[in-house]
């Protein structure tokens, strides 16, 4: 039978300690719902003794609990020299009505003396009293052995005694924390084995359970979590996308994917079909935390199954196993073939196939011309990996099929800024465009205002084109990105602008490059309009 591995998510508590991350009450409730749907076993909601928001969270959760996940309250051992019943923090934990309470205690003698400034005996008493008090309230208790691995390396007997005390007091599990993130996988494995042996005799009615809480300061959080499981840990703590204090925590999505896909049925993780929603959960959490997704994130990153080298693309066109360790669909991701100066004909063919651009006119000579054009444009700073609209226009131009809907004659932008007592106030941004439009070549010269030069150019273009092409009215600009290509050139650096647009049918992106960011924006903007008109008028 496969070993059941439970996943404990601490994104809403430990993950919130990552720079720039702050969760509102609604954010936390929304995240709990998604984590519950995904099949996470335990979700750490927060620290009710620390703030009103977390107390309100547990009130809401008590009124409407998740379908299957258990929302845990996090707290600390009693204050030194105090009784548990007199500790306001423990009172808040009990009042939270959380079905599971996670108590963090010092498993390092150094930390007990230096951080808590208590004697070794008092530290053990604090762990014992706290867990017994919370268990007596009818709650399940997990013990987080903070600094366990550092403490075990310094004084193994004391570190292990903290686990025995927690087990005797009624803690269901001891989660071993690599709090500073400095342990190696071999040390983790040995520590887990020692912990299991130490608490085995303290559990007469059930099997001893050990968990792992790994930080990523050495880039080993996932590896250490897997090493712990291989040595007998059956609970893994971590966060979605690995966010957390300093360098972050173990990425639960990566841990789950490895356990489920790489050990041939040895472990039971999540519920059937959950893993296929990994990428969607990763992107949801990126949006919720307002953090840019890591394209190189294993399994779920946008680049996890992206292929750029011609030899690689040639291989996956024959059999995806040549350069992919799993099918991207297994984790809800997708294969991407990139087009760049490193591409070969195989990339072009795959890209054309992806966008349904293959036809009889695309012979070997035409494909070679497309590759040559791509290579030259990318040497100027263009990039088509994230600009599918511009790439499709490029193909149409190489094939001689492109008929422009308008020709750019000139454009101009101006920004009026008042500087009064070192306070800048923008009064107006104006754009003027001059185009030759349609088959008759009508010259249209229009002026429009906007919130910045790009918005003003967009408005002026619409003013010039919509009377002739009313189909443009359902097109909207939804994203605008600027990238400096050669930053060492200072203010003369070349900039790449990517504009994303959409209509009622699809989204597309276009690219422009120039030393002038407004001109780069103008090029990308015009491509976006041309793409919309080409696909609409071509129907």
Long-range contacts (C-beta under 8 A, 24 or more apart in sequence): 2-265, 2-266, 2-267, 2-268, 3-234, 3-266, 3-267, 3-268, 4-234, 4-267, 4-268, 5-229, 5-234, 5-235, 5-236, 5-259, 5-267, 5-268, 5-269, 6-41, 6-42, 6-234, 6-235, 6-236, 7-39, 7-40, 7-41, 7-42, 7-235, 7-236, 7-238, 7-252, 7-255, 7-256, 7-269, 7-270, 8-40, 8-41, 8-42, 8-43, 8-44, 8-72, 8-142, 8-175, 8-211, 8-235, 8-236, 8-237, 8-238, 9-35, 9-40, 9-42, 9-43, 9-44, 9-237, 9-238, 9-239, 9-240, 9-252, 10-44, 10-74, 10-213, 10-237, 10-238, 10-239, 10-244, 10-249, 11-35, 11-44, 11-239, 11-240, 11-243, 11-285, 12-43, 12-44, 12-45, 12-46, 13-44, 13-45, 13-46, 13-47, 13-74, 14-44, 14-237, 14-239, 14-244, 14-245, 14-249, 15-239, 15-240, 15-243, 15-244, 15-249, 15-289, 16-46, 17-244, 17-245, 18-243, 18-244, 18-245, 18-248, 18-289, 18-291, 20-289, 20-290, 20-291, 21-243, 21-289, 21-290, 21-291, 23-288, 23-289, 24-53, 25-53, 25-56, 25-57, 25-60, 27-288, 28-53, 28-57, 29-57, 29-60, 29-61, 30-288, 31-285, 31-288, 32-61, 32-66, 32-69, 32-71, 33-66, 34-281, 34-284, 34-285, 35-69, 35-240, 35-281, 36-66, 36-67, 36-68, 36-69, 37-67, 37-277, 38-270, 38-274, 38-277, 38-281, 39-68, 39-270, 39-271, 39-274, 40-69, 40-252, 40-270, 41-68, 41-69, 41-70, 42-69, 42-70, 42-71, 42-72, 42-100, 43-69, 43-70, 43-71, 43-72, 44-71, 44-72, 44-73, 44-74, 44-102, 45-71, 45-72, 45-73, 45-74, 45-98, 46-73, 46-74, 47-73, 47-74, 47-75, 48-73, 48-75, 48-92, 48-93, 48-95, 48-96, 48-98, 49-75, 49-76, 49-88, 49-89, 49-90, 49-92, 49-93, 55-92, 55-96, 58-96, 58-97, 58-98, 61-98, 62-96, 62-97, 70-99, 70-100, 71-98, 71-99, 71-100, 72-98, 72-99, 72-100, 72-101, 72-102, 72-142, 73-98, 73-100, 73-101, 73-102, 74-101, 74-102, 74-104, 75-101, 75-102, 75-103, 75-104, 76-103, 76-104, 76-105, 76-130, 77-103, 77-104, 77-105, 77-106, 77-126, 77-127, 77-129, 77-130, 78-126, 78-129, 78-130, 78-133, 80-116, 80-117, 80-118, 80-122, 80-126, 81-122, 83-129, 84-129, 84-130, 84-132, 84-133, 85-133, 90-130, 90-133, 90-134, 93-134, 93-139, 94-134, 94-137, 94-139, 98-139, 99-139, 99-140, 100-139, 100-140, 100-141, 100-142, 101-134, 101-139, 101-140, 101-141, 101-142, 102-141, 102-142, 102-143, 102-144, 102-175, 103-127, 103-130, 103-131, 103-134, 103-141, 103-142, 103-143, 103-144, 103-171, 104-143, 104-144, 104-146, 104-177, 105-130, 105-143, 105-144, 105-145, 105-146, 105-162, 105-166, 106-146, 106-147, 106-151, 106-162, 107-145, 107-146, 107-147, 107-148, 107-151, 107-152, 107-158, 107-159, 107-162, 107-163, 107-176, 107-177, 108-146, 108-147, 108-148, 108-150, 108-151, 108-154, 108-155, 108-159, 109-151, 109-154, 109-155, 109-158, 109-159, 110-147, 110-150, 110-151, 110-154, 110-155, 111-146, 111-147, 111-150, 111-151, 120-158, 123-162, 124-161, 124-162, 124-165, 127-162, 127-165, 127-166, 127-169, 128-165, 128-166, 128-168, 128-169, 130-169, 131-166, 131-169, 131-170, 131-171, 132-169, 132-170, 135-169, 135-170, 135-171, 140-172, 141-169, 141-170, 141-171, 141-172, 142-171, 142-172, 142-173, 142-175, 142-211, 142-235, 143-171, 143-173, 143-174, 143-175, 144-175, 144-177, 144-213, 145-174, 145-175, 145-176, 145-177, 145-195, 146-177, 146-179, 147-177, 147-179, 147-180, 148-176, 148-177, 148-178, 148-179, 148-191, 148-195, 149-176, 149-177, 149-178, 149-183, 149-187, 149-188, 149-191, 150-179, 150-180, 150-182, 150-183, 152-191, 152-194, 153-187, 156-194, 160-194, 160-195, 160-198, 161-198, 163-195, 163-198, 163-199, 164-198, 164-199, 164-202, 167-199, 167-202, 167-203, 167-208, 168-202, 172-209, 173-209, 173-210, 173-211, 173-235, 174-199, 174-209, 174-210, 174-211, 175-210, 175-211, 175-212, 175-213, 175-235, 175-237, 176-210, 176-211, 176-212, 176-213, 176-228, 176-233, 177-213, 178-212, 178-213, 178-214, 178-215, 178-221, 178-224, 179-213, 179-215, 180-215, 180-217, 181-214, 181-215, 181-216, 181-217, 181-218, 181-220, 181-221, 181-246, 181-247, 182-217, 182-218, 183-218, 183-220, 183-224, 184-218, 184-220, 184-224, 185-220, 185-223, 185-224, 185-226, 185-227, 186-227, 188-212, 188-214, 188-224, 188-227, 188-228, 188-231, 189-227, 189-228, 189-230, 189-231, 190-231, 192-227, 192-228, 192-231, 192-232, 192-233, 193-231, 193-232, 196-231, 196-232, 209-234, 209-235, 210-234, 210-235, 211-235, 211-236, 211-237, 212-236, 212-237, 212-250, 213-237, 213-238, 213-249, 213-250, 214-238, 214-249, 214-250, 215-244, 215-245, 215-246, 215-247, 215-248, 215-249, 215-250, 216-242, 216-244, 216-246, 216-247, 216-248, 216-249, 216-250, 217-246, 217-247, 219-247, 221-248, 221-249, 221-250, 221-251, 222-250, 222-251, 222-254, 222-255, 222-258, 224-250, 225-250, 225-255, 226-255, 226-258, 226-259, 229-259, 229-267, 240-281, 240-282, 240-285, 241-282, 241-285, 241-286, 241-289, 241-291, 241-293, 241-294, 241-297, 242-297, 243-289, 243-291, 251-297, 251-298, 253-278, 253-281, 253-282, 253-299, 253-300, 253-331, 254-297, 254-298, 254-299, 257-298, 257-299, 257-330, 257-331, 261-326, 261-330, 275-330, 275-331, 275-332, 276-329, 276-330, 276-331, 276-332, 277-332, 278-331, 278-332, 278-333, 279-331, 279-332, 279-333, 280-332, 299-326, 299-331, 299-333, 300-331, 300-332, 300-333, 301-333, 302-336, 303-336, 304-328, 304-333, 305-333, 305-334, 305-335, 305-336, 306-335, 306-336, 306-337, 306-338, 306-385, 307-335, 307-336, 307-337, 307-338, 307-347, 307-350, 308-338, 308-340, 308-342, 308-343, 308-347, 308-385, 309-342, 309-343, 309-344, 310-342, 310-343, 310-344, 310-345, 310-346, 310-347, 311-344, 311-346, 313-337, 313-343, 313-344, 313-346, 313-347, 313-350, 314-344, 314-346, 316-350, 317-346, 317-349, 317-350, 336-385, 338-385, 339-374, 339-384, 339-385, 339-391, 340-374, 340-378, 340-383, 340-384, 340-385, 341-374, 341-375, 341-378, 341-379, 343-371, 343-374, 343-375, 344-371, 345-371, 347-371, 348-374, 351-391, 352-395, 355-388, 355-391, 355-392, 357-392, 357-395, 361-399, 362-399, 366-398, 366-399, 369-398, 370-394, 370-395, 370-398, 373-397, 373-398, 380-513, 381-485, 381-494, 381-496, 381-513, 382-496, 382-511, 382-513, 383-496, 383-511, 384-511, 386-498, 386-509, 386-511, 387-498, 387-509, 387-510, 387-511, 388-508, 388-509, 389-501, 389-508, 389-509, 389-510, 389-527, 389-528, 389-531, 390-509, 390-510, 390-511, 390-524, 390-527, 390-531, 392-508, 392-531, 392-534, 393-510, 393-527, 393-530, 393-531, 393-534, 396-534, 402-534, 403-534, 404-530, 405-437, 405-438, 405-465, 405-469, 405-529, 405-530, 405-533, 405-534, 405-537, 406-435, 406-436, 406-437, 406-438, 406-464, 406-465, 406-529, 406-530, 407-435, 407-436, 407-437, 408-433, 408-435, 408-522, 408-526, 409-434, 409-435, 409-436, 409-443, 410-434, 411-457, 411-460, 411-522, 413-453, 413-456, 413-457, 413-518, 415-453, 429-453, 429-455, 429-456, 430-456, 431-456, 431-457, 431-459, 431-460, 432-460, 433-457, 433-460, 433-461, 433-464, 435-461, 435-464, 435-465, 437-464, 437-465, 437-468, 438-468, 442-468, 453-518, 453-521, 454-480, 454-518, 454-521, 454-525, 457-518, 457-521, 457-522, 457-525, 458-525, 461-525, 461-526, 461-529, 465-529, 469-533, 469-537, 471-532, 471-533, 471-536, 471-537, 472-529, 472-532, 472-533, 474-503, 474-504, 475-501, 475-502, 475-503, 475-528, 475-529, 475-532, 476-501, 476-502, 476-503, 477-501, 477-525, 477-528, 478-502, 478-507, 480-521, 482-517, 482-520, 485-513, 495-520, 496-520, 497-521, 497-523, 497-524, 498-524, 499-524, 499-525, 499-527, 499-528, 501-528, 501-531, 501-532, 503-532
